Amino acid sequence: MHKLEAEQKRLEEDTLVYNRLQEQLKLSPAYKQMIEIGVRMEQKASSEKLVDTTDAEFASISFEELLAQEKKDSFWQRNGKLRPCTN
């Protein structure tokens, strides 16, 4: 029984030391910089996924389908009729 109590006390002391070290680490400039870099890397990865998704959308459409969509665009129409391209 005495051995278990000694082990319990040692674990509690180790826990206090661990928690104190963890708090000191969180307050350090290096830790804060590491967290900021991690956030930036996640944002960059997230924005790259958005670009990949957009690229995949355009890759799945044929040229003819894209051309048909562009012809429907109001930029190419004048008074509801297709505007001719002039050189």
C-alpha positions in Angstrom: 0.0 0.0 0.0 2.8 2.4 0.9 4.4 1.7 -2.6 1.1 2.8 -4.3 0.9 6.0 -2.3 4.5 6.9 -3.1 3.8 6.2 -6.8 0.6 8.4 -6.7 2.6 11.2 -5.0 5.4 11.0 -7.7 2.8 11.1 -10.5 1.1 14.2 -9.0 4.5 15.9 -8.7 5.3 15.0 -12.3 2.0 16.3 -13.4 2.6 19.7 -11.7 6.1 19.9 -13.4 4.6 18.9 -16.8 1.8 21.5 -16.5 4.2 24.2 -15.4 6.6 23.5 -18.4 3.6 23.5 -20.8 2.4 26.9 -19.6 6.0 28.3 -19.9 6.2 26.9 -23.4 2.9 28.5 -24.4 4.1 31.9 -23.3 7.4 31.6 -25.2 7.9 33.7 -28.4 9.1 30.6 -30.3 5.8 28.7 -29.5 3.7 31.7 -30.6 5.6 32.0 -33.8 5.3 28.2 -34.4 1.5 28.5 -34.0 1.3 31.5 -36.4 3.3 29.6 -39.0 0.9 26.6 -38.6 -2.1 28.8 -39.1 -0.6 30.4 -42.2 0.2 26.9 -43.6 -3.3 25.7 -43.0 -4.8 28.8 -44.7 -2.5 28.3 -47.7 -3.4 24.6 -48.0 -7.1 25.6 -47.7 -6.8 28.2 -50.5 -4.9 25.8 -52.7 -7.7 23.3 -52.3 -10.2 25.9 -53.5 -8.0 26.6 -56.5 -7.8 22.8 -57.2 -11.6 22.5 -57.0 -12.1 25.4 -59.4 -9.5 23.9 -61.8 -11.3 20.6 -61.6 -14.6 22.2 -62.5 -13.2 23.9 -65.5 -11.3 20.7 -66.5 -14.5 18.7 -66.6 -16.2 21.1 -69.1 -15.6 20.8 -72.8 -14.6 23.7 -74.9 -17.9 23.7 -76.7 -19.8 23.8 -73.4 -17.7 26.7 -72.2 -18.3 28.5 -75.5 -22.0 28.0 -75.2 -22.0 29.4 -71.6 -20.0 32.4 -72.8 -22.4 33.1 -75.6 -25.2 33.3 -73.0 -23.3 35.8 -71.0 -24.9 39.3 -71.2 -21.6 40.9 -72.1 -21.8 39.4 -75.6 -25.4 40.5 -76.1 -26.8 43.8 -77.1 -30.6 44.3 -76.7 -31.0 40.5 -76.3 -29.2 39.7 -79.6 -25.7 38.4 -80.0 -23.2 41.2 -80.6 -20.8 40.5 -83.5 -17.1 40.5 -82.8 -15.3 43.1 -85.0 -11.6 43.4 -85.7 
